[in-house]
Amino acid sequence: MTSSPANHKNVHPAVPNRRHIIIGAMFRAVGAYPSGWRYPGAHHDPHDDAEVIRATALEAERAGLDYIFFGDWLATGPDLEFRDPYLAARIEPLSAVGFLAGVTSRIGLIATVNATYSDAYTLARTSASVDRLSGGRLGLNIVTGAEPRAAANHGREAHWGNEQRYDSAEELIDALRLLWDSWGDGALVADQESGTYLNPDRLHRADFQGEHHPVAGPLNVLRPIQGHVPLVHAGTSTRSRELVHSRADLALLGLSGIAEAAVETAALGREIAAKGRDPQAVKTLTPVLPIIGATVEEAWDIHDFLVSRVPVSPGPHDGREGFPDTRSLAALNDTLGFPAADFDLDAEVSVADAAGFSPRGRDLIDLVARRSGRVPGSQRPVRWRDLLVNQLVPYSVVVGTPVQVADYLQTWHEEGGVDGFNVLTPYLGDQFERFTRGVIPELRARGLFREAYQGTTLRDHLGLTVPANVHERGESQPREKRSTTDATVSAGVTK
């Protein structure tokens, strides 16, 4: 992914009445950058996660962010030390948001759940409870999983294929909505004088018949405050896009540049409209990882330190258990069209060598320049390590001052058409506060971010309406049967 130049000036003056950007914090306890936990002063020990979760959420709420977002991974192993240390040991997401429901009062709380390994009734019950306990602030990120070790952890012989996983995910969402809507208006009477507690005509069974998530209902928790808990989904496959079109409230998009963002967001809007939904009912978000300094030079120094601490190897095998082959210089050969493995990690990339790179290799040179100010043959030369590490970090990284980061977000919002950003922090410590106390005030000065919370629920923050009860609007229709399953599914939403 690309980032905007880190040395341009603020070219975006404040404009009144502009649509506000959605901004959430993606929580990764030991940092989103692979070496973030090694930065001096960074949080690096998961034993202290409870306090760090609390402090991060309160700082995000003080800044008025729309939500804090917890991802998930259903396995661990030695390879994660080198690949994604934040995945190795982490708090389970629904437990984290349940904890924060009593610690915070306004910020949205999004937890990731894996549809492949979830029980519909249990998830409906837990999510409705957390939504009510938090005052309507829960969101669910629905994933189908990419970790093969998760199957054995859940008593299965193998991880399902793509089609079966998405059949399960669609069923789960339909079952959740039918269960959430068990309690219609007036179902709970609680009249002390007459002694009538329930109106059974308003207490609805789900009677959901599916291959993966059959469930009877009703749910023994009142309807969520938000009606339906907002649902998030990311993915690029045909089935993942179909899920976004038909069921998601927020779409997470991995985008390589502003031009692609403009095309992708416009296409997504057309596809959602073709399904009979209002495109404005689905908000588009993209991840961004800002590295912030008081000056661009300071930001470059932080970036250089992080690059220098990512575990990489000159040869194809490091010798340590789980060390990925992608962490060696040989992994650059295909990208560059050049024998990178012949060089030392910290040797400079000469102008002549760079001239021999393939188009993809020249794109990587440009990416390094935008992130670090490093250019072959300059006073800040490019090293082979810089090429390897920047290829390994897939996020949209922007390196610069708070003003420059705000420029980046504004440009992507206005020219790329994205509604908002999932903000990743390279390490937890001063970097998160540099965003909340530097970038957020800059966005407010431009009229791009609200001065204070304007509602109480996550749906309020995101500009989403509360859906009608599916049992009471006549939309509980049979779902179209797919060739991949023989199940007849009674769905809570139309295809």
VEXNU-744651 format. One line per field, with one value per residue (C-alpha): y, x, z; residue in three letters. Coordinates in steps of 0.001 Angstrom, whole numbers, plus 500000, padded with zeros to 6 digits. Example, Ala and Ser with C-alpha at 12.3 -4.5 7.8 and 13.67 -1.06 7.14 Angstrom:
REM residues 2
y [495500 / 498940]
x [512300 / 513670]
z [507800 / 507140]
residuo [ala / ser]
//
This chain:
REM residues 495
y [500000 / 503508 / 506601 / 510285 / 512345 / 513204 / 516592 / 518512 / 521433 / 521810 / 522489 / 521841 / 524856 / 524468 / 524147 / 524407 / 521730 / 519043 / 515426 / 514198 / 511469 / 508256 / 507460 / 504406 / 502963 / 499401 / 498042 / 495942 / 495733 / 495351 / 497564 / 497145 / 497484 / 494113 / 495672 / 498267 / 496451 / 497011 / 500815 / 502403 / 503040 / 501012 / 498618 / 495194 / 492820 / 491288 / 490715 / 494401 / 494339 / 495061 / 498440 / 499268 / 498405 / 500647 / 503548 / 503352 / 503272 / 506243 / 508241 / 507367 / 508404 / 511664 / 512436 / 511614 / 508683 / 506739 / 503323 / 501097 / 497915 / 494497 / 491975 / 488298 / 485179 / 481698 / 480096 / 480882 / 479590 / 480520 / 481986 / 484867 / 486261 / 487190 / 487774 / 489525 / 489594 / 491202 / 487942 / 485674 / 486386 / 488603 / 489210 / 487661 / 490492 / 490052 / 489889 / 493114 / 495046 / 493668 / 495003 / 498393 / 498652 / 499458 / 501612 / 503918 / 505733 / 507022 / 505341 / 502456 / 498977 / 496632 / 492984 / 490417 / 487051 / 484126 / 482845 / 479452 / 478675 / 480617 / 479351 / 481579 / 481520 / 482073 / 484930 / 486548 / 486344 / 487709 / 490511 / 491646 / 491679 / 493724 / 496130 / 496739 / 496944 / 499474 / 501648 / 500585 / 500807 / 497310 / 496389 / 492989 / 492371 / 489150 / 487095 / 483605 / 482858 / 482258 / 480317 / 476546 / 475767 / 477103 / 473979 / 471656 / 474111 / 473673 / 469903 / 469821 / 467979 / 470808 / 474451 / 474858 / 476098 / 479582 / 478697 / 476737 / 479448 / 482136 / 479953 / 479712 / 483463 / 484440 / 481973 / 483244 / 486858 / 485907 / 483836 / 486635 / 489174 / 486860 / 486181 / 489835 / 490646 / 488035 / 490780 / 492919 / 496206 / 495524 / 491988 / 492962 / 494314 / 494215 / 495599 / 495308 / 496103 / 493495 / 490983 / 490653 / 490318 / 489185 / 489553 / 486207 / 487488 / 489853 / 487293 / 485772 / 482475 / 482456 / 478991 / 479333 / 476170 / 476198 / 473746 / 475507 / 477580 / 476163 / 477740 / 477906 / 480935 / 483201 / 484838 / 485323 / 488821 / 491934 / 493378 / 495260 / 498999 / 499451 / 496987 / 495095 / 495355 / 497026 / 494496 / 494978 / 492832 / 492871 / 490800 / 490768 / 487466 / 487355 / 485859 / 488423 / 491242 / 489613 / 489567 / 493278 / 494051 / 492159 / 492287 / 494538 / 498039 / 498813 / 497595 / 497408 / 497999 / 497441 / 500034 / 500679 / 504322 / 507191 / 506373 / 502790 / 504025 / 506296 / 503454 / 500898 / 503015 / 504052 / 500435 / 499261 / 501867 / 500686 / 497041 / 497781 / 499757 / 496838 / 494699 / 497116 / 498778 / 502423 / 502791 / 505251 / 502392 / 500871 / 502952 / 502360 / 502284 / 501705 / 501004 / 503545 / 503357 / 506838 / 507297 / 510802 / 513186 / 516856 / 517250 / 515020 / 514259 / 512974 / 510831 / 509423 / 508584 / 506648 / 504826 / 504017 / 502569 / 500368 / 499147 / 498339 / 496118 / 493966 / 490428 / 489718 / 487499 / 487715 / 484018 / 481946 / 480233 / 482070 / 478890 / 479904 / 477881 / 479400 / 482031 / 482849 / 482628 / 485999 / 487633 / 486968 / 489077 / 486284 / 487172 / 490426 / 488714 / 488394 / 491919 / 493569 / 491292 / 491427 / 489096 / 490879 / 487824 / 488621 / 491716 / 492496 / 493704 / 497061 / 497717 / 500708 / 500213 / 501980 / 504168 / 501661 / 498723 / 500602 / 501422 / 497691 / 496998 / 495863 / 498224 / 496608 / 497173 / 500840 / 501133 / 499729 / 502301 / 505030 / 503568 / 503643 / 507268 / 508316 / 506561 / 507419 / 510109 / 507572 / 507729 / 505812 / 507904 / 510601 / 511646 / 509297 / 506260 / 503229 / 500002 / 496513 / 496165 / 499141 / 497442 / 494135 / 495542 / 497977 / 495153 / 493168 / 495914 / 495820 / 498711 / 502144 / 503830 / 507620 / 509158 / 512809 / 515544 / 515776 / 518284 / 515931 / 512983 / 515129 / 516077 / 512392 / 511521 / 514476 / 513650 / 510030 / 511064 / 513690 / 512258 / 508558 / 508554 / 506574 / 507372 / 506813 / 505078 / 502249 / 503802 / 501388 / 502518 / 501326 / 500967 / 501933 / 504826 / 508351 / 507468 / 507027 / 510303 / 512074 / 510999 / 511792 / 515079 / 516201 / 514879 / 514962 / 518691 / 519428 / 517607 / 519485 / 522802 / 521850 / 520916 / 517249 / 515762 / 516641 / 518646 / 516191 / 513065 / 513862 / 510661 / 507848 / 504661 / 503301 / 503634 / 507314 / 507775 / 506060 / 507754 / 504493 / 504189 / 501609 / 498814 / 497673 / 494354 / 491682 / 489695 / 492721 / 494121 / 490999 / 490393 / 486945 / 485210 / 481957 / 482526 / 481440 / 478027 / 477852 / 474909 / 474392 / 473455 / 471561 / 473684 / 475589 / 478761 / 481107 / 484464 / 487715 / 489750 / 489425 / 488564]
x [500000 / 501113 / 501269 / 501178 / 504375 / 505516 / 506977 / 504090 / 502426 / 498891 / 496918 / 493482 / 491856 / 488875 / 485567 / 482272 / 479555 / 481817 / 480862 / 482690 / 485307 / 484723 / 487816 / 488362 / 491365 / 492378 / 493816 / 496975 / 498537 / 502185 / 501850 / 500782 / 504312 / 506133 / 508928 / 506814 / 507095 / 510880 / 510669 / 511960 / 509032 / 506559 / 504104 / 505647 / 504414 / 500897 / 500791 / 499830 / 497214 / 494227 / 495579 / 496738 / 493326 / 491643 / 494065 / 493922 / 490127 / 489868 / 492341 / 490418 / 487162 / 488690 / 489624 / 486080 / 487000 / 484033 / 485140 / 487942 / 488300 / 489560 / 490695 / 491257 / 493260 / 492336 / 495771 / 499346 / 502832 / 506529 / 506105 / 504027 / 507048 / 508523 / 505371 / 502830 / 503847 / 500540 / 498759 / 500827 / 499015 / 495943 / 492707 / 489609 / 487653 / 484196 / 485814 / 487702 / 484596 / 482635 / 485355 / 485306 / 481521 / 481944 / 485043 / 483955 / 480689 / 480577 / 483045 / 481908 / 483255 / 483839 / 484758 / 485792 / 484009 / 484758 / 481566 / 483121 / 483514 / 480605 / 477323 / 474444 / 472440 / 475469 / 476752 / 473298 / 472925 / 476403 / 476252 / 472753 / 473867 / 477011 / 475043 / 472547 / 475201 / 477200 / 474218 / 474160 / 477837 / 478716 / 479757 / 480752 / 483444 / 482446 / 485356 / 485536 / 489134 / 492421 / 494317 / 494380 / 495468 / 492119 / 490340 / 492225 / 491662 / 487923 / 487865 / 487785 / 490013 / 490373 / 489528 / 486553 / 486926 / 485835 / 482316 / 481415 / 482830 / 480726 / 477613 / 478164 / 478805 / 475645 / 473593 / 475079 / 474162 / 470618 / 470197 / 471601 / 469135 / 466168 / 467304 / 468037 / 464496 / 462868 / 461427 / 459024 / 457528 / 455270 / 456545 / 457621 / 454554 / 455734 / 452444 / 452518 / 448854 / 447472 / 450236 / 450921 / 454610 / 454726 / 452678 / 453374 / 452131 / 455128 / 457728 / 459023 / 460747 / 463607 / 462879 / 465988 / 466713 / 470242 / 473030 / 475463 / 473426 / 469925 / 468321 / 464840 / 464705 / 463329 / 466422 / 466336 / 467858 / 465924 / 466451 / 469777 / 469489 / 470695 / 468107 / 470774 / 474387 / 476306 / 478274 / 481711 / 483263 / 486442 / 487520 / 488123 / 486639 / 483326 / 481578 / 483012 / 481776 / 478349 / 478259 / 479093 / 476418 / 473650 / 474419 / 477283 / 477040 / 480754 / 483105 / 486840 / 488772 / 492490 / 493404 / 496701 / 496178 / 493717 / 492864 / 492015 / 490055 / 487890 / 487152 / 486547 / 484225 / 482168 / 481909 / 480898 / 478138 / 476762 / 476881 / 475054 / 472382 / 471941 / 471030 / 468240 / 470041 / 470894 / 474659 / 474813 / 473777 / 477255 / 480219 / 483628 / 486744 / 490393 / 493341 / 496119 / 499273 / 500635 / 504155 / 504165 / 506936 / 507108 / 509094 / 509252 / 512877 / 511832 / 509145 / 511739 / 513998 / 511187 / 510468 / 514178 / 514344 / 511316 / 512735 / 516062 / 514382 / 512203 / 513660 / 514922 / 517653 / 520059 / 519592 / 516446 / 516617 / 517274 / 517568 / 514955 / 511753 / 508933 / 511071 / 509189 / 510922 / 509382 / 511765 / 514872 / 516413 / 515690 / 512000 / 512739 / 513990 / 510592 / 509511 / 512703 / 513484 / 516971 / 519176 / 518743 / 519996 / 523526 / 523748 / 524136 / 521052 / 522589 / 524455 / 523255 / 521195 / 523173 / 521620 / 522809 / 521205 / 517911 / 517898 / 517871 / 514773 / 511481 / 508467 / 507337 / 510807 / 510740 / 507348 / 508943 / 511754 / 509087 / 507252 / 510414 / 511005 / 507500 / 507759 / 511337 / 512776 / 515370 / 516482 / 519302 / 522464 / 521203 / 522329 / 519594 / 520367 / 518139 / 519436 / 518382 / 516851 / 514580 / 513226 / 512615 / 510924 / 508710 / 507556 / 506676 / 504535 / 501254 / 499457 / 498985 / 501826 / 502098 / 505156 / 505228 / 503904 / 500311 / 499537 / 500889 / 498924 / 495774 / 496501 / 496694 / 493381 / 491596 / 492811 / 491759 / 488371 / 487640 / 489318 / 489231 / 485653 / 486299 / 484058 / 486736 / 489812 / 490846 / 493901 / 496712 / 499370 / 502950 / 503450 / 501390 / 502956 / 503442 / 502459 / 498778 / 498672 / 500423 / 497473 / 494687 / 496226 / 497871 / 496008 / 492463 / 492624 / 493988 / 491060 / 488624 / 490141 / 489350 / 485749 / 486441 / 485823 / 483067 / 483832 / 482034 / 479901 / 476516 / 474755 / 475003 / 475241 / 477705 / 474998 / 474737 / 478495 / 478496 / 475378 / 473397 / 469674 / 468067 / 466526 / 462941 / 462226 / 462424 / 459555 / 457263 / 457965 / 457114 / 460624 / 461328 / 461642 / 463307 / 466875 / 467832 / 469473 / 473098 / 474472 / 477066 / 474491 / 471205 / 470007 / 466758 / 467391 / 464803 / 466566 / 466051 / 467084 / 466368 / 469102]
z [500000 / 499347 / 501462 / 500664 / 500512 / 504016 / 503165 / 501594 / 503351 / 504616 / 501450 / 502938 / 504620 / 506917 / 505088 / 507002 / 506888 / 505452 / 506089 / 509180 / 508879 / 510847 / 512917 / 515063 / 516872 / 516063 / 519300 / 519102 / 522531 / 521517 / 518447 / 514849 / 513455 / 513691 / 515767 / 517583 / 520908 / 520796 / 520682 / 523941 / 526275 / 524201 / 525818 / 525255 / 527968 / 527591 / 531355 / 531590 / 528814 / 531084 / 532136 / 528615 / 527158 / 529727 / 529250 / 525438 / 525382 / 527751 / 525658 / 522496 / 524177 / 525446 / 521837 / 520679 / 518431 / 517105 / 518309 / 519515 / 517469 / 518648 / 516047 / 516755 / 515859 / 517024 / 517355 / 518270 / 517565 / 517323 / 513829 / 515174 / 517000 / 513626 / 511594 / 513842 / 517534 / 518541 / 517616 / 519874 / 523181 / 523379 / 525272 / 523683 / 521958 / 523499 / 526922 / 526141 / 525088 / 528032 / 530319 / 528571 / 528739 / 532420 / 532009 / 529170 / 528524 / 524922 / 522568 / 520345 / 521101 / 518135 / 518731 / 516128 / 515992 / 513713 / 512093 / 511398 / 515092 / 516633 / 518085 / 517000 / 520235 / 522456 / 520300 / 520071 / 523838 / 524597 / 522026 / 523017 / 526647 / 525971 / 523783 / 526583 / 529300 / 527260 / 526382 / 522732 / 521827 / 520553 / 517011 / 515624 / 513024 / 511254 / 509916 / 508429 / 509360 / 507599 / 510264 / 509559 / 513141 / 514380 / 513144 / 515485 / 518342 / 517814 / 517412 / 513620 / 511216 / 508707 / 508151 / 505826 / 502276 / 501215 / 500057 / 503183 / 505445 / 503785 / 503800 / 507564 / 507949 / 506082 / 508099 / 511347 / 510583 / 509564 / 512729 / 514912 / 513554 / 514049 / 517618 / 518415 / 517265 / 519523 / 521717 / 519721 / 520820 / 523792 / 524416 / 527926 / 529745 / 533377 / 534653 / 538438 / 538888 / 536473 / 537086 / 533360 / 532650 / 528998 / 525820 / 524129 / 520768 / 520685 / 521760 / 518525 / 517849 / 515369 / 513938 / 511811 / 509802 / 508425 / 507770 / 510104 / 512595 / 513159 / 516199 / 517700 / 519999 / 521335 / 522800 / 526588 / 526364 / 525407 / 521936 / 521665 / 522211 / 518618 / 517313 / 515403 / 516493 / 513590 / 511540 / 509993 / 507268 / 505198 / 502234 / 498507 / 497343 / 495498 / 498516 / 500921 / 498682 / 498544 / 502323 / 502421 / 499812 / 501582 / 505292 / 506450 / 507917 / 507574 / 504836 / 505578 / 502367 / 501850 / 499204 / 497430 / 496478 / 496136 / 492524 / 493455 / 496477 / 494307 / 491882 / 494626 / 496775 / 493735 / 492561 / 496019 / 496136 / 492785 / 493858 / 497125 / 495266 / 492861 / 495883 / 496756 / 499667 / 500185 / 499537 / 502441 / 504722 / 504322 / 505488 / 503920 / 506099 / 505266 / 507596 / 508081 / 510198 / 511017 / 512380 / 513835 / 514819 / 515793 / 512550 / 509507 / 510388 / 513811 / 512202 / 509778 / 512721 / 514423 / 511176 / 510736 / 514252 / 513650 / 510336 / 511987 / 514619 / 512333 / 512370 / 508844 / 507477 / 504525 / 503752 / 503134 / 506544 / 509778 / 511833 / 514396 / 514670 / 512666 / 510919 / 507670 / 504304 / 503412 / 505913 / 503802 / 501040 / 498591 / 498981 / 497113 / 493962 / 492287 / 493226 / 492014 / 489092 / 490544 / 492666 / 496012 / 497908 / 496665 / 498903 / 502603 / 504459 / 505409 / 502160 / 500161 / 497014 / 494312 / 491635 / 489034 / 490850 / 491282 / 487568 / 486854 / 488935 / 487421 / 487471 / 490740 / 492138 / 491182 / 492871 / 496025 / 495777 / 495565 / 498561 / 500668 / 499648 / 500701 / 504042 / 504977 / 502716 / 501580 / 497921 / 496198 / 495975 / 498361 / 501840 / 503076 / 500929 / 500553 / 502106 / 501075 / 504543 / 503791 / 500682 / 502449 / 505556 / 503663 / 501436 / 504571 / 506165 / 504204 / 505854 / 504391 / 506289 / 506464 / 508128 / 509116 / 511372 / 512649 / 509881 / 507221 / 508606 / 508612 / 504986 / 504125 / 505803 / 504257 / 500757 / 501019 / 502401 / 499777 / 496690 / 497518 / 498784 / 501979 / 504932 / 507523 / 508872 / 511156 / 512788 / 513638 / 516092 / 515467 / 519220 / 522245 / 524073 / 522820 / 519225 / 520051 / 521954 / 519075 / 516949 / 519409 / 520630 / 517398 / 514354 / 515768 / 516718 / 513244 / 511631 / 513890 / 512823 / 509227 / 510013 / 509278 / 512723 / 515172 / 518297 / 520600 / 520512 / 518991 / 520032 / 522534 / 520441 / 517910 / 515264 / 516184 / 515794 / 512391 / 511040 / 510841 / 511514 / 513820 / 511707 / 512137 / 513816 / 511087 / 512615 / 512546 / 509096 / 507093 / 505777 / 507217 / 503856 / 502762 / 501689 / 498193 / 498335 / 497176 / 495225 / 497965 / 500590 / 500817 / 503711 / 503541 / 505490 / 506884 / 506698 / 508498 / 505462 / 501763 / 499290]
residuo [met / thr / ser / ser / pro / ala / asn / his / lys / asn / val / his / pro / ala / val / pro / asn / arg / arg / his / ile / ile / ile / gly / ala / met / phe / arg / ala / val / gly / ala / tyr / pro / ser / gly / trp / arg / tyr / pro / gly / ala / his / his / asp / pro / his / asp / asp / ala / glu / val / ile / arg / ala / thr / ala / leu / glu / ala / glu / arg / ala / gly / leu / asp / tyr / ile / phe / phe / gly / asp / trp / leu / ala / thr / gly / pro / asp / leu / glu / phe / arg / asp / pro / tyr / leu / ala / ala / arg / ile / glu / pro / leu / ser / ala / val / gly / phe / leu / ala / gly / val / thr / ser / arg / ile / gly / leu / ile / ala / thr / val / asn / ala / thr / tyr / ser / asp / ala / tyr / thr / leu / ala / arg / thr / ser / ala / ser / val / asp / arg / leu / ser / gly / gly / arg / leu / gly / leu / asn / ile / val / thr / gly / ala / glu / pro / arg / ala / ala / ala / asn / his / gly / arg / glu / ala / his / trp / gly / asn / glu / gln / arg / tyr / asp / ser / ala / glu / glu / leu / ile / asp / ala / leu / arg / leu / leu / trp / asp / ser / trp / gly / asp / gly / ala / leu / val / ala / asp / gln / glu / ser / gly / thr / tyr / leu / asn / pro / asp / arg / leu / his / arg / ala / asp / phe / gln / gly / glu / his / his / pro / val / ala / gly / pro / leu / asn / val / leu / arg / pro / ile / gln / gly / his / val / pro / leu / val / his / ala / gly / thr / ser / thr / arg / ser / arg / glu / leu / val / his / ser / arg / ala / asp / leu / ala / leu / leu / gly / leu / ser / gly / ile / ala / glu / ala / ala / val / glu / thr / ala / ala / leu / gly / arg / glu / ile / ala / ala / lys / gly / arg / asp / pro / gln / ala / val / lys / thr / leu / thr / pro / val / leu / pro / ile / ile / gly / ala / thr / val / glu / glu / ala / trp / asp / ile / his / asp / phe / leu / val / ser / arg / val / pro / val / ser / pro / gly / pro / his / asp / gly / arg / glu / gly / phe / pro / asp / thr / arg / ser / leu / ala / ala / leu / asn / asp / thr / leu / gly / phe / pro / ala / ala / asp / phe / asp / leu / asp / ala / glu / val / ser / val / ala / asp / ala / ala / gly / phe / ser / pro / arg / gly / arg / asp / leu / ile / asp / leu / val / ala / arg / arg / ser / gly / arg / val / pro / gly / ser / gln / arg / pro / val / arg / trp / arg / asp / leu / leu / val / asn / gln / leu / val / pro / tyr / ser / val / val / val / gly / thr / pro / val / gln / val / ala / asp / tyr / leu / gln / thr / trp / his / glu / glu / gly / gly / val / asp / gly / phe / asn / val / leu / thr / pro / tyr / leu / gly / asp / gln / phe / glu / arg / phe / thr / arg / gly / val / ile / pro / glu / leu / arg / ala / arg / gly / leu / phe / arg / glu / ala / tyr / gln / gly / thr / thr / leu / arg / asp / his / leu / gly / leu / thr / val / pro / ala / asn / val / his / glu / arg / gly / glu / ser / gln / pro / arg / glu / lys / arg / ser / thr / thr / asp / ala / thr / val / ser / ala / gly / val / thr / lys]
//
